């Protein structure tokens, strides 16, 4: 599957990249959604708590049991950034609806709105199962 791909923004702003240290035992790829956990980045899982989502990683990294000071990733923290995301599920995604993660940290489940934080903003393609989305429930909400 294709990971999240930057498409633009709701307000004409560019991605806002910030560097974050990464927690132990993480495999994060460029285009994965990441959360803030104990002050460090971790791969997102189903229904992350509101206010924990950092954004979309612009860096790939694999960390071991004791990450060092150089184990950092860049994350797009702009809440207005629009990304193309793939989806799973039988339902057709609705614009304005927030969905939960699918079976990967870069796609959503069109059948699951419980704990939803991936909001569809347009370009729903039911043939290729992808749509344009913004990431909600972020740590940083202002631009």
C-alpha positions in Angstrom: 0.0 0.0 0.0 1.0 3.6 -0.6 1.7 5.7 2.4 0.2 9.2 3.0 1.2 11.7 0.3 1.1 15.4 0.8 -1.4 17.2 -1.5 -1.5 20.8 -0.3 -3.4 22.5 2.6 -6.7 23.9 3.5 -5.4 27.5 3.8 -2.5 27.7 1.4 0.2 27.1 4.0 3.1 24.7 3.5 4.0 21.8 5.7 5.5 22.8 9.0 8.3 20.3 9.8 9.5 19.9 13.4 12.1 17.4 14.6 11.2 14.9 17.4 13.1 12.2 19.2 11.7 8.8 18.7 10.7 6.2 21.3 12.4 2.8 21.6 11.5 -0.1 19.3 9.8 2.0 16.6 9.5 1.4 12.9 8.3 4.6 11.3 8.2 5.2 7.6 7.9 8.5 5.7 4.1 9.0 5.3 3.1 7.3 8.6 1.0 9.0 11.2 2.8 9.5 14.5 1.7 10.4 18.1 3.5 12.1 21.0 4.1 9.6 23.8 6.2 10.7 26.8 7.7 13.6 24.8 8.8 11.4 21.9 7.3 10.2 18.6 5.7 6.8 18.3 3.8 5.1 15.4 0.1 5.8 15.7 -2.3 3.0 16.7 -6.1 2.7 16.6 -8.1 5.6 18.2 -5.2 7.6 19.7 -6.3 9.9 22.5 -7.3 13.4 21.6 -4.4 15.8 21.8 -1.7 13.1 21.1 -1.4 13.1 17.3 1.7 14.9 16.1 1.1 14.6 12.4 2.7 12.8 9.4 6.3 11.7 9.5 8.6 13.1 6.8 11.4 10.7 7.8 11.9 6.9 8.0 13.6 5.4 11.0 13.9 2.1 13.0 14.9 2.4 16.6 16.3 -0.2 19.0 15.8 -0.7 22.7 17.9 2.4 23.5 17.5 5.1 21.0 20.3 7.7 20.9 20.2 11.5 20.6 20.5 11.2 16.8 17.3 9.0 16.6 14.9 11.8 15.4 12.3 12.2 12.7 10.8 15.3 11.1 7.0 15.6 11.4 4.6 17.8 9.5 2.7 19.4 12.4 0.5 21.7 10.2 -3.1 20.8 11.1 -4.2 22.3 7.7 -2.0 19.9 5.6 -4.0 17.7 3.2 -2.8 14.1 2.5 -4.0 11.5 0.1 -4.7 8.3 2.1 -5.7 4.8 1.2 -8.6 3.2 3.0 -10.1 -0.2 3.7 -13.7 -1.2 4.4 -16.9 -1.6 2.5 -18.4 1.9 3.1 -17.9 4.9 0.9 -16.0 7.6 2.9 -18.1 10.7 3.4 -16.6 14.2 3.2 -16.4 15.7 6.7 -16.5 12.4 8.5 -13.6 11.4 10.8 -12.4 7.8 10.5 -10.1 5.6 12.6 -6.9 4.0 11.4 -7.2 0.9 9.3 -4.8 -2.0 9.7 -1.7 0.3 9.0 -0.5 3.7 10.3 -1.1 5.4 7.0 -4.6 4.4 6.0 -8.1 4.6 7.4 -11.0 2.3 7.9 -14.2 3.6 6.1 -16.3 1.3 8.3 -14.9 2.7 11.6 -15.7 6.1 12.9 -15.1 5.2 16.6 -12.2 7.3 17.8 -11.9 8.8 14.3 -9.2 11.4 13.7 -8.6 11.1 9.9 -11.1 13.5 8.4 -12.1 13.2 4.7 -11.9 16.6 2.9 -12.4 15.5 -0.8 -11.4 13.5 -3.8 -13.0 10.2 -2.7 -11.9 7.6 -5.3 -13.9 4.4 -4.7 -12.1 2.5 -7.5 -8.6 2.9 -6.1 -9.9 3.3 -2.5 -8.2 6.6 -1.6 -9.3 10.0 -0.5 -7.9 13.4 0.6 -7.8 13.8 4.4 -6.6 16.0 7.2 -5.3 14.6 10.5 -7.2 15.8 13.6 -6.9 15.3 17.4 -3.5 16.9 17.2 -1.1 18.1 19.9 -0.7 21.4 18.0 -4.0 22.8 16.7 -3.1 26.3 15.6 -1.0 27.3 12.6 
